[in-house]
C-alpha cells in the first residue's frame, strides 16, 4: 500500500472511529428532505439536519464538470462527473457530493494505476428526483466500470455487489486489503431509519482493473 492509499485509509478509519459507524449524507431521503448526520457529541440517535445551499449545489456541479473526470457504468446507464471529496479525520461524516448529478472520489482525483479508489454518490435527492447512483442497485458482477479523464480511459470489471449494515460496518471493511487497482462504489440503500439518522444499509460495488 503506497503513501496515498495509507492516507486515505487512515482518514476514513478516523471517521469511523469518531462515531462507530459511517454516514453518507442522505440528501435524497424524501420522507425527511435533509442531509442527516449523527454527531459524536450529540445524544445517541439524535440527528441534525441541513440542506446544501443552492450556491453549493451549483459549485459542486461546476467543480465536477471542470475536473474532466467521469465514472461510467454503461450496462445500467450511469455516467457522472466526479468531484474531489476530502476525508477529514475527526469528522463524523463520510463526505458526499452536494449535487444529485455528481459523484465524488474520496481522497483525490487520479487515474494512476495501482490504487484503491472510493467513489460515493447519492441514490436520490430531497426533491424526490433520482440521483447519480440510483441505478447502482442494478449493477451485477461482470459489468464494466469506466473511469475517464480527458481522453484517458481505465476499465474495471465488477467483482462483487453487496449490501452492508450502515450502523456496524466500518469504511475500512469495504475497502480491499493490500496492493491492487480497484474501484469501490458506494451509495445508500435499504430503508431510512430516523432514530439512527441514516439509511439502514449501503450498496457496495467493488471492481478490479482490466485491460481496455
VEXTOR-836767 format. One line per 4 residues: their letters; for each residue x, y, z of N, C-alpha, C. Coordinates in pm, 1 decimal. Layout:
N
a	X:Y:Z:X:Y:Z:X:Y:Z; ...;
END
This chain:
212
xxxx	85.3:-119.4:0.0:0.0:0.0:0.0:88.4:123.6:0.0; 68.3:216.1:-97.8:153.8:332.7:-104.0:104.1:439.8:-8.0; 179.6:552.5:-2.8:150.8:656.5:95.2:12.0:716.6:76.4; -29.8:733.6:-49.7:-160.8:792.3:-75.3:-272.3:699.2:-30.4;
xxxx	-255.3:568.9:-55.5:-355.5:471.9:-11.9:-362.8:468.2:139.9; -246.1:473.7:205.2:-242.4:470.4:350.8:-311.6:592.3:409.2; -288.6:709.3:348.3:-350.4:831.8:397.3:-501.9:825.4:385.0; -549.7:771.4:272.6:-694.0:757.9:253.4:-753.5:664.2:356.7;
xxxx	-690.5:549.0:377.1:-742.6:451.3:471.3:-741.8:506.1:613.3; -633.9:577.7:652.7:-625.5:634.3:786.5:-733.2:739.2:808.6; -755.4:821.8:707.3:-857.0:926.0:720.2:-995.5:865.5:735.2; -1026.0:764.7:654.0:-1157.4:702.6:660.5:-1175.6:624.1:789.5;
xxxx	-1069.2:560.5:835.8:-1076.9:487.3:962.3:-1103.6:582.5:1077.3; -1040.6:701.4:1072.1:-1062.3:800.9:1176.6:-1207.3:845.8:1179.9; -1267.6:860.2:1062.8:-1409.2:895.3:1056.2:-1492.0:787.5:1124.0; -1460.7:663.0:1094.0:-1535.0:551.1:1151.0:-1524.2:549.5:1302.4;
xxxx	-1404.6:567.5:1353.6:-1383.0:561.9:1497.1:-1453.0:675.6:1569.2; -1475.7:786.1:1500.3:-1537.7:901.6:1563.6:-1679.6:872.3:1609.1; -1750.7:787.0:1537.9:-1890.4:761.9:1572.3:-1926.4:614.6:1580.2; -1833.7:526.9:1545.7:-1864.0:385.2:1549.5:-1949.9:340.3:1433.7;
xxxx	-1968.0:426.5:1334.3:-2046.8:393.7:1215.0:-2004.6:488.7:1106.0; -2053.9:465.3:982.9:-2022.4:559.3:876.7:-2149.7:606.9:812.3; -2155.8:736.8:785.8:-2278.3:802.0:743.9:-2256.0:869.7:610.1; -2332.8:831.1:510.7:-2333.2:900.3:383.2:-2456.1:988.5:382.5;
xxxx	-2435.7:1121.2:370.4:-2546.8:1215.3:378.1:-2664.3:1172.8:290.6; -2780.8:1144.4:347.4:-2895.8:1107.7:264.9:-2975.3:1230.0:221.4; -2916.2:1318.0:141.2:-2989.7:1432.9:90.4:-3116.3:1388.3:18.3; -3113.8:1267.7:-35.0:-3225.1:1224.2:-116.4:-3339.4:1161.4:-39.0;
xxxx	-3333.4:1155.1:93.6:-3441.6:1093.9:169.3:-3567.5:1178.4:156.8; -3665.4:1132.1:79.7:-3782.8:1213.4:50.1:-3878.1:1224.3:168.7; -3873.4:1130.5:261.7:-3961.2:1139.8:378.3:-3910.0:1243.0:478.0; -3783.5:1270.6:475.3:-3724.5:1373.4:559.6:-3621.4:1444.9:473.6;
xxxx	-3660.6:1549.6:402.5:-3576.2:1606.6:297.2:-3461.8:1689.3:351.5; -3360.8:1621.6:401.5:-3246.3:1692.7:455.9:-3127.0:1601.1:460.3; -3010.4:1663.4:472.2:-2889.6:1586.4:498.4:-2887.5:1556.7:646.4; -2861.6:1433.6:681.1:-2864.2:1394.8:820.9:-2728.9:1342.4:862.8;
xxxx	-2687.8:1383.0:977.1:-2563.2:1329.1:1027.4:-2577.5:1308.5:1177.5; -2512.8:1207.2:1229.1:-2513.2:1181.1:1372.0:-2385.7:1237.3:1431.1; -2398.0:1334.9:1517.8:-2281.1:1397.6:1578.1:-2229.2:1312.8:1692.5; -2096.4:1303.8:1701.7:-2036.0:1224.4:1807.5:-2072.9:1278.5:1944.2;
xxxx	-2092.3:1410.6:1954.5:-2120.8:1470.8:2083.7:-2268.3:1485.5:2113.4; -2355.6:1445.5:2022.0:-2498.4:1462.5:2043.3:-2556.9:1339.1:2109.4; -2681.1:1352.3:2154.3:-2749.4:1237.9:2213.9:-2760.8:1125.8:2112.0; -2732.5:1004.8:2152.7:-2735.7:892.7:2060.0:-2874.0:879.5:1997.4;
xxxx	-2873.5:864.9:1864.8:-2999.3:853.2:1794.0:-3051.8:986.1:1744.1; -3000.9:1097.6:1799.2:-3044.8:1227.8:1753.0:-2969.1:1263.9:1627.2; -3032.1:1339.2:1540.5:-2968.7:1376.2:1415.4:-2987.9:1524.3:1389.7; -2889.7:1586.7:1328.0:-2902.6:1724.6:1287.3:-2931.9:1727.1:1139.1;
xxxx	-3005.3:1828.7:1094.7:-3045.2:1834.9:955.4:-2987.7:1957.9:889.4; -2953.3:1945.4:764.3:-2902.0:2057.3:688.5:-2914.8:2024.6:540.7; -2948.1:2125.3:464.9:-2956.8:2111.5:320.6:-2846.6:2194.2:257.0; -2789.9:2148.1:147.2:-2689.5:2229.1:79.0:-2753.9:2353.5:20.2;
xxxx	-2686.2:2465.5:33.2:-2736.0:2589.0:-25.9:-2732.5:2577.9:-177.9; -2822.5:2646.5:-247.2:-2820.2:2642.1:-393.9:-2684.2:2676.3:-452.2; -2614.4:2769.8:-388.7:-2481.6:2806.6:-438.0:-2384.1:2690.5:-425.8; -2398.0:2610.3:-319.3:-2310.2:2494.9:-301.0:-2340.5:2386.0:-403.6;
xxxx	-2468.6:2369.1:-434.8:-2506.7:2271.6:-536.9:-2447.5:2310.9:-671.5; -2461.0:2439.4:-705.6:-2407.0:2487.5:-832.2:-2256.0:2474.8:-835.5; -2190.3:2506.5:-723.1:-2044.3:2497.1:-716.7:-1997.3:2353.5:-735.0; -2069.6:2258.2:-675.5:-2032.9:2117.2:-689.9:-2044.7:2072.6:-834.7;
xxxx	-2150.5:2116.1:-901.8:-2169.4:2079.6:-1041.5:-2060.0:2139.1:-1129.9; -2024.1:2263.9:-1102.8:-1920.3:2329.1:-1182.6:-1783.5:2266.2:-1157.3; -1755.3:2234.1:-1030.6:-1626.8:2171.2:-997.7:-1613.2:2036.7:-1067.0; -1719.6:1956.8:-1061.5:-1714.7:1824.7:-1123.8:-1700.5:1835.4:-1275.0;
xxxx	-1772.5:1929.2:-1334.5:-1765.4:1945.3:-1479.8:-1626.2:1988.1:-1524.4; -1563.0:2073.7:-1445.1:-1430.7:2124.5:-1483.2:-1318.5:2026.1:-1453.5; -1345.1:1925.1:-1370.0:-1238.7:1830.7:-1333.1:-1196.7:1743.0:-1450.1; -1288.5:1719.2:-1542.8:-1258.9:1630.5:-1655.4:-1268.4:1483.6:-1621.6;
xxxx	-1300.8:1450.6:-1496.7:-1314.7:1311.2:-1453.1:-1460.5:1267.6:-1463.0; -1480.9:1143.1:-1501.2:-1615.8:1089.2:-1511.6:-1613.1:939.4:-1481.9; -1713.7:891.8:-1410.7:-1730.8:748.9:-1387.6:-1852.4:704.1:-1467.6; -1838.6:589.0:-1535.3:-1946.8:538.0:-1619.0:-1966.5:388.3:-1594.8;
xxxx	-2091.0:346.8:-1594.9:-2124.8:204.5:-1594.1:-2225.0:185.3:-1707.0; -2178.2:158.3:-1827.3:-2265.7:153.6:-1944.7:-2383.1:56.5:-1931.6; -2363.6:-55.5:-1863.6:-2468.6:-157.5:-1855.7:-2596.0:-107.4:-1789.2; -2583.0:-8.4:-1699.2:-2701.4:42.1:-1628.6:-2726.6:190.1:-1656.4;
xxxx	-2647.8:248.3:-1744.7:-2671.3:386.8:-1783.5:-2620.7:490.9:-1686.4; -2525.1:456.1:-1601.1:-2466.1:554.5:-1510.2:-2352.8:626.9:-1581.0; -2354.9:758.7:-1575.6:-2246.9:841.4:-1629.1:-2247.7:971.4:-1551.5; -2143.1:995.9:-1472.3:-2144.8:1111.7:-1384.0:-2007.7:1176.0:-1374.1;
xxxx	-2003.6:1309.1:-1374.4:-1877.3:1378.4:-1349.1:-1836.1:1359.8:-1203.6; -1706.8:1369.7:-1179.0:-1652.9:1346.8:-1045.1:-1593.2:1474.0:-986.8; -1620.0:1495.1:-860.0:-1551.4:1599.3:-785.8:-1465.1:1534.2:-678.3; -1368.8:1609.3:-629.6:-1281.6:1561.0:-523.1:-1349.9:1582.2:-389.4;
xxxx	-1350.3:1478.6:-306.2:-1405.5:1486.5:-171.9:-1295.5:1458.5:-71.7; -1282.7:1545.3:25.4:-1176.3:1531.3:124.1:-1228.7:1462.6:249.0; -1164.3:1354.7:288.4:-1196.9:1286.6:413.6:-1116.3:1350.9:524.6; -1186.4:1403.8:625.0:-1119.0:1476.1:732.4:-1126.2:1396.1:861.8;
xxxx	-1011.6:1357.8:918.9:-1012.4:1286.4:1046.3:-1086.2:1367.2:1152.4; -1168.3:1299.4:1232.1:-1243.5:1366.3:1335.9:-1381.3:1410.7:1291.0; -1406.2:1411.1:1160.0:-1538.4:1444.6:1108.8:-1623.4:1318.1:1111.2; -1743.7:1330.3:1165.8:-1828.7:1212.4:1182.7:-1894.5:1165.9:1054.1;
xxxx	-1878.7:1240.1:946.9:-1945.5:1205.7:822.1:-1847.5:1158.8:716.2; -1888.4:1058.2:641.3:-1819.1:1026.6:518.1:-1863.0:1131.8:417.9; -1770.9:1205.6:357.5:-1811.2:1314.9:269.4:-1890.2:1264.1:150.5; -1981.8:1347.1:104.2:-2065.0:1310.8:-10.3:-2086.0:1433.0:-97.8;
xxxx	-2108.9:1414.3:-225.7:-2129.2:1527.1:-316.6:-2250.3:1611.1:-276.4; -2246.9:1739.1:-310.7:-2356.5:1828.1:-276.1:-2444.5:1860.2:-396.5; -2451.5:1767.9:-489.2:-2540.3:1782.7:-604.2:-2586.6:1643.8:-647.2; -2709.8:1630.7:-694.9:-2761.7:1498.2:-728.9:-2697.4:1435.9:-851.2;
xxxx	-2641.9:1518.0:-939.6:-2586.9:1467.6:-1065.9:-2437.1:1444.6:-1059.9; -2378.9:1455.4:-941.2:-2234.0:1449.4:-924.3:-2196.5:1333.6:-833.0; -2092.3:1259.5:-869.6:-2032.2:1160.4:-779.7:-1899.9:1217.2:-728.8; -1847.9:1159.3:-622.8:-1724.8:1212.1:-565.6:-1622.7:1103.7:-539.0;
xxxx	-1496.3:1133.6:-569.0:-1387.3:1042.7:-537.7:-1320.5:1091.0:-409.4; -1322.0:1005.6:-308.4:-1268.3:1041.9:-178.1:-1116.6:1031.7:-180.1; -1050.7:1137.1:-135.5:-906.3:1133.6:-120.4:-827.7:1184.4:-238.6; -893.0:1228.0:-344.5:-820.5:1285.5:-457.2:-858.1:1224.5:-590.3;
xxxx	-857.6:1306.8:-693.6:-890.8:1262.4:-828.7:-765.2:1217.6:-900.9; -765.4:1094.9:-951.5:-649.2:1043.6:-1023.1:-689.3:922.2:-1106.3; -617.1:901.0:-1214.6:-633.4:777.7:-1292.2:-506.1:693.8:-1284.4; -419.0:724.0:-1188.3:-295.5:648.2:-1172.0:-326.1:500.9:-1148.5;
xxxx	-239.2:415.1:-1199.1:-255.1:272.0:-1176.5:-213.2:234.8:-1034.6; -260.7:119.4:-990.0:-216.6:64.4:-862.6:-274.9:131.6:-740.8; -398.0:182.0:-750.9:-460.0:248.7:-636.6:-598.5:191.5:-609.5; -637.3:198.4:-483.2:-775.4:172.2:-446.0:-849.1:306.2:-447.0;
xxxx	-965.6:310.0:-510.8:-1042.9:433.7:-518.0:-1181.6:411.3:-457.9; -1226.0:509.3:-380.6:-1360.3:506.5:-323.4:-1441.8:618.3:-387.3; -1551.2:581.9:-454.1:-1638.3:678.7:-520.0:-1777.5:667.7:-458.9; -1830.6:781.5:-413.9:-1960.8:783.0:-347.8:-2056.7:874.7:-422.8;
xxxx	-2184.8:849.5:-407.2:-2286.5:932.7:-470.2:-2421.9:905.8:-407.8; -2513.5:999.0:-428.1:-2647.2:985.6:-371.2:-2734.4:892.6:-454.2; -2832.0:832.7:-387.5:-2927.4:746.2:-456.7:-3049.0:826.0:-503.8; -3087.0:929.9:-426.9:-3191.3:1022.8:-468.9:-3168.7:1156.9:-400.4;
xxxx	-3255.6:1253.3:-427.8:-3234.5:1390.4:-381.3:-3356.1:1437.3:-304.4; -3341.2:1543.5:-229.2:-3450.6:1588.1:-143.2:-3572.9:1633.6:-221.7; -3557.1:1660.7:-349.6:-3669.9:1697.8:-435.0:-3750.0:1576.5:-480.3; -3696.9:1457.0:-455.4:-3762.1:1334.8:-497.8:-3706.1:1277.0:-625.7;
xxxx	-3619.3:1351.6:-692.8:-3561.6:1303.1:-817.6:-3453.3:1198.4:-792.3; -3432.7:1111.9:-890.2:-3323.6:1015.8:-880.9:-3190.2:1089.4:-883.4; -3095.0:1038.0:-808.5:-2960.8:1094.9:-809.5:-2867.0:1001.9:-885.9; -2740.6:1037.5:-884.4:-2643.5:977.3:-975.5:-2629.4:826.1:-960.6;
xxxx	-2644.5:772.7:-839.3:-2627.0:629.5:-817.3:-2759.3:557.2:-793.0; -2869.1:611.8:-843.0:-2998.8:545.1:-827.7:-2998.8:407.5:-892.4; -2921.2:391.3:-999.4:-2919.9:264.4:-1072.6:-2807.1:171.3:-1027.9; -2737.6:208.9:-921.7:-2631.6:120.7:-873.5:-2689.4:-12.7:-827.1;
xxxx	-2816.4:-12.3:-787.7:-2881.8:-136.0:-744.0:-2895.1:-236.8:-857.4; -2883.4:-191.8:-982.0:-2898.1:-280.8:-1096.9:-2765.1:-338.5:-1145.0; -2655.0:-291.6:-1088.4:-2523.2:-340.2:-1130.1:-2505.6:-485.8:-1088.6; -2442.8:-564.3:-1175.7:-2419.0:-705.6:-1148.7:-2271.5:-738.7:-1167.8;
xxxx	-2222.6:-845.2:-1101.5:-2085.3:-889.8:-1125.5:-2061.8:-912.9:-1274.2; -1946.9:-868.2:-1321.8:-1914.1:-879.1:-1463.2:-1935.7:-750.4:-1539.9; -2018.9:-659.3:-1487.1:-2038.1:-529.9:-1552.5:-1907.1:-450.9:-1551.4; -1892.4:-363.0:-1648.5:-1770.9:-282.9:-1660.8:-1794.2:-141.8:-1607.5;
xxxx	-1700.0:-95.7:-1526.1:-1697.4:41.7:-1476.6:-1583.7:114.3:-1547.4; -1612.3:230.5:-1603.0:-1511.0:309.0:-1672.4:-1477.7:434.1:-1591.5; -1348.5:464.1:-1581.9:-1301.4:588.1:-1521.6:-1232.2:667.3:-1631.4; -1287.5:781.9:-1664.9:-1238.2:862.2:-1776.6:-1178.1:993.1:-1726.9;
xxxx	-1074.5:1037.1:-1797.5:-1019.3:1170.3:-1770.7:-951.9:1224.3:-1895.5; -1018.4:1315.0:-1962.3:-963.9:1388.7:-2076.1:-891.8:1297.2:-2175.7; -960.8:1195.9:-2222.3:-905.3:1106.3:-2322.9:-837.5:982.5:-2268.3; -815.0:977.6:-2136.0:-761.0:857.9:-2071.6:-877.0:775.9:-2016.6;
xxxx	-875.5:646.4:-2045.0:-985.8:559.8:-2003.0:-930.3:438.2:-1928.9; -982.0:410.8:-1809.8:-945.6:293.0:-1732.4:-1070.4:208.1:-1713.7; -1056.1:77.7:-1732.1:-1170.1:-13.9:-1722.3:-1156.8:-102.6:-1598.7; -1269.6:-130.2:-1534.3:-1275.8:-215.0:-1415.3:-1394.7:-309.3:-1430.2;
xxxx	-1373.9:-435.7:-1394.7:-1483.3:-532.9:-1400.4:-1537.2:-557.0:-1259.5; -1669.0:-549.1:-1245.7:-1731.2:-565.9:-1114.6:-1709.4:-707.4:-1063.2; -1651.8:-716.1:-946.5:-1625.2:-844.6:-881.0:-1736.0:-882.4:-782.1; -1789.2:-783.2:-711.3:-1889.7:-813.7:-609.4:-1985.3:-696.5:-591.9;
xxxx	-2107.8:-731.8:-554.2:-2210.7:-633.3:-521.0:-2273.1:-678.2:-389.7; -2261.2:-596.8:-287.2:-2310.8:-636.3:-155.8:-2381.5:-519.4:-88.2; -2468.1:-552.3:7.0:-2527.3:-453.2:96.6:-2471.8:-479.3:235.9; -2424.9:-374.5:301.0:-2367.7:-389.1:434.4:-2445.0:-302.5:532.5;
xxxx	-2443.0:-343.2:656.7:-2511.4:-269.0:761.4:-2441.2:-135.8:785.2; -2517.0:-27.1:773.7:-2456.2:105.3:784.3:-2412.7:139.2:926.0; -2479.5:81.1:1025.4:-2451.3:116.3:1163.7:-2332.5:41.5:1221.6; -2295.7:-71.2:1161.3:-2192.6:-154.5:1222.6:-2071.9:-181.0:1133.6;
xxxx	-2079.0:-143.6:1006.4:-1970.4:-175.4:914.3:-1878.8:-55.2:895.1; -1753.0:-63.0:938.4:-1661.0:48.9:918.1:-1621.0:61.5:772.0; -1584.8:182.3:732.6:-1542.5:205.9:595.1:-1425.8:115.9:557.9; -1333.1:97.4:651.6:-1215.0:16.9:622.0:-1251.4:-125.6:582.9;
xxxx	-1367.9:-173.9:628.7:-1407.2:-311.7:599.8:-1451.8:-331.4:456.0; -1488.9:-223.6:387.2:-1535.8:-238.6:249.5:-1427.3:-206.5:147.5; -1311.5:-160.8:194.5:-1201.0:-132.8:103.7:-1111.4:-255.4:91.9; -1063.4:-287.2:-27.7:-976.5:-404.0:-44.7:-847.0:-390.6:34.8;
xxxx	-794.9:-504.1:80.3:-667.4:-506.5:151.1:-552.4:-520.9:52.3; -435.8:-471.0:91.9:-314.8:-492.7:13.8:-311.0:-412.7:-114.1; -207.4:-436.9:-194.5:-192.8:-363.1:-320.1:-297.9:-404.9:-421.3; -322.2:-317.7:-516.6:-418.8:-350.0:-620.5:-469.7:-224.9:-687.4;
xxxx	-546.9:-244.2:-791.0:-606.2:-134.1:-866.2:-755.7:-160.6:-872.0; -829.9:-96.0:-783.8:-972.4:-123.8:-770.4:-1052.5:5.3:-760.0; -1181.1:-7.9:-785.0:-1277.3:98.6:-757.1:-1385.2:39.9:-666.9; -1416.7:111.1:-559.9:-1530.0:77.4:-475.0:-1632.7:188.7:-489.0;
xxxx	-1752.6:152.4:-533.9:-1862.2:247.4:-549.2:-1960.8:226.3:-435.2; -2012.5:336.6:-379.9:-2097.4:321.3:-262.8:-2210.2:423.9:-263.4; -2328.8:378.9:-221.8:-2443.2:468.4:-206.7:-2535.2:413.6:-98.6; -2636.2:491.8:-62.5:-2733.3:447.1:36.7:-2825.1:340.5:-21.6;
xxxx	-2873.1:252.5:64.2:-2969.3:150.6:22.5:-3052.4:110.5:143.3; -3153.2:29.3:118.6:-3238.3:-13.9:228.3:-3332.8:95.6:274.2; -3389.6:78.0:393.0:-3484.7:173.5:448.7:-3412.4:282.9:525.8; -3476.3:398.6:533.0:-3422.4:506.4:615.4:-3466.0:486.3:760.0;
xxxx	-3372.4:500.7:854.3:-3400.2:478.1:996.1:-3389.2:611.3:1069.8; -3501.3:677.1:1100.3:-3496.0:808.7:1164.1:-3419.7:809.9:1295.8; -3432.8:704.2:1375.6:-3366.6:702.2:1506.2:-3215.3:701.8:1494.9; -3164.3:651.9:1381.5:-3020.3:649.2:1358.8:-2974.3:766.2:1273.4;
xxxx	-3068.6:831.5:1207.3:-3031.4:943.5:1121.8:-2960.3:900.9:995.3; -2990.2:779.8:944.2:-2924.6:733.0:822.5:-3001.1:614.3:765.1; -2963.2:576.9:643.5:-3021.0:458.4:581.2:-2968.7:332.6:650.8; -3046.4:225.9:641.9:-3011.6:103.0:712.8:-2888.9:34.8:654.8;
xxxx	-2874.7:40.6:522.8:-2764.3:-31.1:458.9:-2696.2:57.0:355.7; -2582.1:7.8:307.6:-2508.7:71.3:199.2:-2488.2:-31.3:88.3; -2510.4:10.3:-34.6:-2477.8:-73.4:-150.0:-2330.5:-49.9:-183.5; -2252.7:-158.0:-185.6:-2109.1:-150.5:-211.4:-2076.9:-233.4:-334.7;
xxxx	-2021.7:-169.4:-435.5:-1982.2:-235.5:-560.1:-1830.7:-227.6:-571.8; -1766.0:-342.9:-583.7:-1620.1:-348.2:-595.2:-1581.7:-399.6:-732.7; -1488.8:-328.9:-797.6:-1447.6:-365.2:-933.2:-1296.0:-362.1:-944.6; -1240.8:-456.8:-1020.6:-1096.3:-468.9:-1038.8:-1056.0:-422.9:-1178.3;
xxxx	-937.2:-363.7:-1188.1:-887.2:-313.4:-1315.6:-869.1:-426.8:-1415.8; -906.0:-399.7:-1540.8:-887.1:-494.9:-1650.1:-830.3:-419.0:-1768.9; -776.9:-493.3:-1864.0:-723.3:-430.4:-1984.5:-836.2:-368.9:-2065.9; -806.0:-251.7:-2123.6:-907.0:-183.8:-2204.0:-847.8:-150.4:-2340.2;
END
